[in-house]
C-alpha cells in the first residue's frame, strides 16, 4: 500500500511540475534572497569521513507560493546559483561542484516532505538511511526525493545522473 501511495504522489507531483512556470508560481509571495551557509558533516553521518563544505558562489532565492492556515509553508521554491567546494578533512582531497538548480518542496500534513529537484542540486543522505543508499550526492537532471517524518529518504524518480561525493573524495 505504501508503494502505491508513493507512486500516486510522485505522479501527481511530476504532473504539477510539468505545468507552466507562471501557473506554479501563482497564489504566493515574491522571491526573497536566501543562502546556504558553510557546513561540516561529521564522519559517519553521511560519508565515512568528515566533509567540509565551503561556499564558492551563492545567489539563491526562495518563495512560498502556498501556506497552511497557520502560516507554515505548504509549498516552497528554491532556485539560483550555488557552487560548493567539498573537502574530505582526513585526506584533504577536495572538489568544486555546481549545485545550481531549482527545488520545489511540498510539506504534507503528516510531516512528509516531497521535493522536486531540477538541474544540479546537493543531496546529502544519512549513511543509516533505509530507503536509498547513504551518501553526499550531486544530482544532475530531474529527481523526486521523499523525506519521511522519521528522516528516511526515498528517491523514486531519477531522471539524470548522481555523483556520490563520498566515493569521489575517498
N, C-alpha and C positions, 0 to 999 in steps of 0.2 A: 504494500500500500504506500509506503514512504517513497519508493521509486516512482510510482505513478504520480504522486503529488509533486515530486521534484521535476519530472518530465513536463507535466502540465504547467507548472510555474515557470519553468525555463522557456517553454514555447510561448507563453504569454509575454514574457519579458523580451524575448527576441522579436516578437511581433511589435511591441511598443517601441523597441529600439529601431525598427525599420521605418517608423513614422517620420515624416519630415521634421527637421530641426525646429522649425517655428512652432509646430504643434506640441513638441515635447517640452518646450520652454514656457508654454502659456500657463497662466494662473499663478505665477510665483514672482518673488522679488528679483532684483537685479544681481549682477555679478559683484562679488567682493574679493579683494585680494586675500590670498592665504599663502602659507608656505610650509615646507617640510623642514623641521629642524635637523641639525646633525644628530646622529644616533650611534649607539653602541649596543649590539645584540650579544649577550653573554654566550660563552661557549656552551654547547649542548642545548641551547634554546631553539635554534634553527639549524645551524651548522655545528659540526663537532668542535669548531674553533670560534673564538670571538671575532665578530665582524664589526668594523667601524665604518660608518657612512658619513662622508663629508660632502656637503652640497656644493657643487661646482657652479651651477646656474639654477635659478628658481624664479619663474614668473608665472605662478599658479593663481587660479581664481576659482571661486566656488559660488554656488547659489542654491537656494532651497525653493524649488517650484511648487512643492506641496507639503503641508504640515497637518498634523493631527490637531484636534480641537484644543488640546493642552499646550499647543505651540511647539511640541517636539517635531523634528523633521520626519516626514513620510517619504520624501524623495529628495536627494541631493545630487548635484552635479559638480564635478571637479574637472578642471582641464588646465592645460598650459605647459610651459617649458619646465622640465625638471631633469637635471643631469647630476648624477651622483658618482663619487669616487668610493668604491668599496675596497676595504683593506682587510686582509687576514692579519690580525695583530700578532699571531705567533710566528709566521714566516715572512711577514711584511710584503707579501705579494699583493698588488692592487690592480684594479681595472676601473675605467671610467665607462659608465653606461648611461644611455639616453632612456629616461623613463617618461618622456614627453608623450602624453596621450590624454584620454578622457575616461572618466569613470562616472557612471550613474549608479547610485546606491538607493535601493528600496528597503526601508525599515518596516518590517512586518510586526503586527501587534504582539506576536509570541516571542519577540526578541531576535528572530532570524533576520539576517541582512543578506540581500541578494544584490550583487554588484555586476554590472556590465562593464567590461574593460575593452577599450578600443585603442589601437595604436600601440605604443610602448608603455609599459607600466611595471612598477615594482610590486612584487607579491611575496612577502615572507610568509612561510607556513611552518608552524612549530614542528620540531623533529618528532614529537609524540602524536602528531595528527593521525587520525584513523581513516578519514575519507579520501586522502590524497597524500602522496609521499612528502615528507617534510623537506624544506629547502628554502633558499633565498632566490626567488625566480625573477627574471626579467621576461615579461611576455611581449610578444610582437604579433598583433592581429586582433581577433575578436574572441573574448572569453567571457564566461559567466562563472562567478565564484559565489558559492553559498556558504555563509558563516552561520552555523547553528548557535543557539543560545549557550551551549556547553563549550563554545570556542572552536569546535572541529570545523573543518572546511572541506567542501567538495568543489570540483571543477568539472561540471558536467558538459560544458561547451568549450571546446578547444579548437578554434579555427585559426591556426598560426603556429608559431614556434615558442618554446620556453627554454631559456638558458638557466640552469641551476648554478648559481654563483658559488655554492658550497663545493661543487666539482671544479669549477673554473679556478677558484682561489686555493684549492688544496695543495 
